[in-house]
Amino acid sequence: MKLTVDISMYPLHDNYKDPIRWLIKRLDSYPGVERVTNSLSTQVSGEFDEVMRMLSIEMKAAYEQFGKAIFVCKFLEGEFDLTRRT
């Protein structure tokens, strides 16, 4: 089963850009997961179990590395064309 997730990270400190860039770079290390980032959020798409495992690992790592942050995620069952422009 495929899963597409729209993720926004809001680090709760002044230097908020570095943690976001750090997370995006780490998301790129998963070869089975496609990633697209725009100015508002990051979308990832791949096999359900792999995407959920990635989110669990990387959200925990972000908390351990940078402390408090808010993650807002929207989940869509299925594969979504992340390159599609409307």
WOHU-V640075 format. One record per backbone hydrogen bond with DSSP energy under -1.0 kcal/mol. NH is the residue of the N-H (numbers start at 1). CO is the residue of the C=O. If there is no record, write none. Layout:
nh=NH co=CO
nh=NH co=CO
This chain:
nh=3 co=46
nh=4 co=76
nh=5 co=44
nh=6 co=74
nh=7 co=42
nh=8 co=72
nh=10 co=70
nh=12 co=68
nh=13 co=11
nh=16 co=14
nh=20 co=16
nh=21 co=17
nh=22 co=18
nh=23 co=19
nh=24 co=20
nh=25 co=21
nh=26 co=22
nh=27 co=23
nh=28 co=24
nh=29 co=26
nh=30 co=27
nh=33 co=30
nh=34 co=45
nh=36 co=43
nh=38 co=41
nh=42 co=7
nh=43 co=36
nh=44 co=5
nh=45 co=34
nh=46 co=3
nh=48 co=1
nh=51 co=47
nh=52 co=48
nh=53 co=49
nh=54 co=50
nh=55 co=51
nh=56 co=52
nh=57 co=53
nh=58 co=54
nh=59 co=55
nh=60 co=56
nh=61 co=57
nh=62 co=58
nh=63 co=59
nh=64 co=60
nh=65 co=61
nh=66 co=62
nh=67 co=63
nh=70 co=10
nh=72 co=8
nh=74 co=6
nh=76 co=4
nh=78 co=2
nh=84 co=81
